[in-house]
Amino acid sequence: MNAAGERRRLVVAITGASGAIYACKLLERLGRMAGMEVHALISDAGRQVLRLEAGLAPEDLPGVEKWFAADDFTAPMASGSARYHGMVIVPCTTGTLAAIAAGLSRNCIHRAADVMLKERRPLVLAVRETPLGRSHLENMLRVHDAGGIICPAMPAFYHRPADLDDLADQFAGRLLDQLGLHAPGLRRWGGD
Ligand SMILES: Cc1cc2nc3c(=O)[nH]c(=O)nc-3n(C[C@H](O)[C@H](O)[C@H](O)COP(=O)(O)O)c2cc1C
């Protein structure tokens, strides 16, 4: 809930980078959070990779109140007047990163990210690529300088993840941290 007792609205976008499991784990966590309303977007490539890596369609994912088509510029998150706490793109391709860095707004994912930056709301990009080329690094710096948070899909191992689910869940918790949201069960170095 926000200070006015309203449910917090969050945009979650899935693009076509490897790491669909991170999106699944983040949505599972958000689905367990009271007072949270998730509006989701997925690119065509995101849909393909989700199917390929997890055998799932977007509609199979938990925690989403409403799906919007990535080409639908009438979706509420396309306007700064719509109230959102913030946005996370997970996983985020280098193509989407580049579009955001350049302010292209070619689809509603890019546009919503642009809106978050101009409205000074948290925008978290779980960029995934390896190795990183010069344009990727430059675009990350551009988005960072514009106020976005680059949170590459680089999971930690010091908490000794039991399995892949645990690894991805802990990374999803770190994404919530970056959005300023509560992340129950996140194993922190030094404890809570
Ligand atoms: C299985 C698969 C894995 C991919 N992994 C990555 C990746 O890790 N990072 C990346 O930047 N692009 C990756 N791509 C390529 C993107 O999906 C492609 O550039 C696409 O145009 C991105 O569009 P989007 O940003 O609108 O989702 C992958 C594609 C496939 C099919």
The ligand as an ORCA input file, in Angstrom:
! r2SCAN-3c Opt
* xyz 0 1
  C      16.846    -18.217    -26.816
  C      17.223    -16.780    -27.004
  C      18.031    -16.186    -26.058
  C      18.404    -14.861    -26.210
  N      19.191    -14.297    -25.244
  C      19.506    -12.996    -25.311
  C      20.222    -12.383    -24.236
  O      20.593    -13.016    -23.251
  N      20.471    -11.059    -24.327
  C      20.061    -10.303    -25.395
  O      20.323     -9.097    -25.384
  N      19.381    -10.866    -26.427
  C      19.076    -12.178    -26.410
  N      18.359    -12.763    -27.430
  C      18.026    -11.971    -28.625
  C      16.794    -11.096    -28.433
  O      15.670    -11.904    -28.138
  C      16.534    -10.281    -29.714
  O      17.591     -9.343    -29.892
  C      15.202     -9.568    -29.717
  O      15.096     -8.788    -30.907
  C      15.052     -8.649    -28.534
  O      13.794     -7.999    -28.621
  P      13.117     -7.365    -27.323
  O      14.154     -6.496    -26.668
  O      11.980     -6.560    -27.882
  O      12.638     -8.485    -26.475
  C      17.966    -14.102    -27.316
  C      17.131    -14.723    -28.259
  C      16.772    -16.043    -28.104
  C      15.875    -16.681    -29.132
*
